[in-house]
Structure formats: structure tokens, C-alpha cells
């Protein structure tokens, strides 16, 4: 059901054979779904209504052969109007059309066209001409179709040029991208080589420094005894004094032991022992020898005088 003038309308009541007359129905919109359910209606009259545009799904009514849209307020046709490929008769008299969609060129079966009383583009108006009789309307259909095909071809060529330009631009961008990537790879390779060379130099320098340090250490180790003897000459007198003092202590100890032994053997009961007899005899011999020495006699004489 479609609304016309605020009241429900049964389209089947309007159907007469293959012709559906919805003219003078005060339509603001087209009941496309209901029309699609009537594929038998190949002739559709929508003239003298309040239509300002056609819905996009109107172009699905491909069974239409004759269409009357005259005396409405249409400002443009759907961009896919060319889907109505079976259309042979089209009346667009007295609307507000300026241009036709490029797909209009696909209406290869169009034989009759009326575009009078529309604010058409001057070029399109000149191509369409007048539609005052059957012959002029048929010529208008032929000329307009040819004109729209020319426009379509030009647009196709322009589209192809744009696509070609875009492809070339894309190729250029890809080439530039490849060049940038190659340059970046070369830069990375160069930086990697420079980094490797820098690390190699650092390694060589570190190795040379380590070898130099080892050589210096060995040299210093070999020079330590000589440096010790040269740099500490005061240690020799100290060592000599230490040995001399130890020798004196040893001699003093031996002397004390000898004196003690002599004293024990002369004043104690042990003087009759064989060891003490030998010690006493040795003591007397030493005293006799000392007394016979001139230097000792002089010393003893001086001591007796005092």
C-alpha cells in the first residue's frame, strides 16, 4: 500500500493491463516496494505529483519500458538511473533538472525523450533541442544518448588518466621508497662497519696497553733487588751492627760460662773431679802464659803500683 494525499491507495486498483497510472495522486514519495511487486506494470505514469527526488532503489524497477515523470519538481535523477536498461520512453517535461547522470548513457533502448521546460545546462539543452512532435522527441533521445556517451567516454578517459597518473605516482613513490630503504641500508652498513672498526681500534689499544703494562711490570720486577740495594744503603750498617751485637753476646756468654766453670772447679768440692782437674790445669797454664807476656806484665805492674 502507498500513501497518496494522506489516504491509502491500492496499486492494483490503478493497474490497467500493463499500465499503472499514479498521476495526480499528490505523491511526495514513490512506493518502490509496491511497484516492484508489480513487474507486469511496464508503463508507469507518475506525472503531476509533488516529487522532488527519486529514491535510489527506484532504479531497481528494471521492468519499466515507459516512464512519465513530467510536471514534478525533480532536481536530479539518481546516479545509477542507467540501470533502467529496458526503458524506451521517458518524459521529464517541466521539472527542475539541470544535468543528467552519466549513467544515462547506458539507456541503450531509449527511443523517446522529452526534456522541455527544465533549467538545463546550455550544452545539454542545445543537444536535446525541442520535443514538439514525435520525430523531434526521438531525435532528442538519440542526440542526448550520444552526448551522454561522449561525456561518459571522456570521464572514463579522465578516470583512466587519473588511474594511470596514480599508478605512476605509486610507482614513483615505491621507487623513492626503495631508494630510501637502499640508502638506509647502506647507511646502516656503513655505521656498522665504522662501529666495528672503532671497536677493533679500542681492542687493539687495550691489548697494546695491557702488553705495555705487563712489560713494565716484568721490568720493575727484575729491577726490585737492585733498586732495593741502591735505594736502602742504611740497611747494611744496621745488619752489621746486629750481627756484631749477636757475636758479642755469644762471646760474653761463653766467657761467663768459662768463668763460672773455673770458679766452680776451684772453690767447690768438685775440684778433685777429673773434669775440674783438667779445667784447673788449663786455667793455670793460661794464667802462666799471660804472666809471661810483656804487655800483660806491664798492665799487671801498673795495677799493683796503683
C-alpha positions, 0 to 999 in steps of 0.5 A, a space after each residue: 500500500 502507498 500513501 497518496 494525499 494522506 489516504 491509502 491507495 491500492 496499486 492494483 486498483 490503478 493497474 490497467 493491463 500493463 499500465 499503472 497510472 499514479 498521476 495526480 495522486 499528490 505523491 511526495 514519495 514513490 512506493 518502490 516496494 509496491 511497484 516492484 511487486 508489480 513487474 507486469 506494470 511496464 508503463 508507469 505514469 507518475 506525472 503531476 505529483 509533488 516529487 522532488 527526488 527519486 529514491 535510489 532503489 527506484 532504479 531497481 524497477 528494471 521492468 519499466 519500458 515507459 516512464 512519465 515523470 513530467 510536471 514534478 519538481 525533480 532536481 536530479 535523477 539518481 546516479 545509477 538511473 542507467 540501470 533502467 536498461 529496458 526503458 524506451 520512453 521517458 518524459 521529464 517535461 517541466 521539472 527542475 533538472 539541470 544535468 543528467 547522470 552519466 549513467 544515462 548513457 547506458 539507456 541503450 533502448 531509449 527511443 523517446 525523450 522529452 526534456 522541455 521546460 527544465 533549467 538545463 545546462 546550455 550544452 545539454 539543452 542545445 543537444 536535446 533541442 525541442 520535443 514538439 512532435 514525435 520525430 523531434 522527441 526521438 531525435 532528442 533521445 538519440 542526440 542526448 544518448 550520444 552526448 551522454 556517451 561522449 561525456 561518459 567516454 571522456 570521464 572514463 578517459 579522465 578516470 583512466 588518466 587519473 588511474 594511470 597518473 596514480 599508478 605512476 605516482 605509486 610507482 614513483 613513490 615505491 621507487 623513492 621508497 626503495 631508494 630510501 630503504 637502499 640508502 638506509 641500508 647502506 647507511 646502516 652498513 656503513 655505521 656498522 662497519 665504522 662501529 666495528 672498526 672503532 671497536 677493533 681500534 679500542 681492542 687493539 689499544 687495550 691489548 697494546 696497553 695491557 702488553 705495555 703494562 705487563 712489560 713494565 711490570 716484568 721490568 720493575 720486577 727484575 729491577 726490585 733487588 737492585 733498586 732495593 740495594 741502591 735505594 736502602 744503603 742504611 740497611 747494611 750498617 744496621 745488619 752489621 751492627 746486629 750481627 756484631 751485637 749477636 757475636 758479642 753476646 755469644 762471646 760474653 756468654 761463653 766467657 761467663 760460662 768459662 768463668 763460672 766453670 773455673 770458679 766452680 772447679 776451684 772453690 767447690 768440692 768438685 775440684 778433685 773431679 777429673 773434669 775440674 782437674 783438667 779445667 784447673 790445669 788449663 786455667 793455670 797454664 793460661 794464667 802462666 802464659 799471660 804472666 809471661 807476656 810483656 804487655 800483660 806484665 806491664 798492665 799487671 805492674 801498673 795495677 799493683 803500683 796503683 
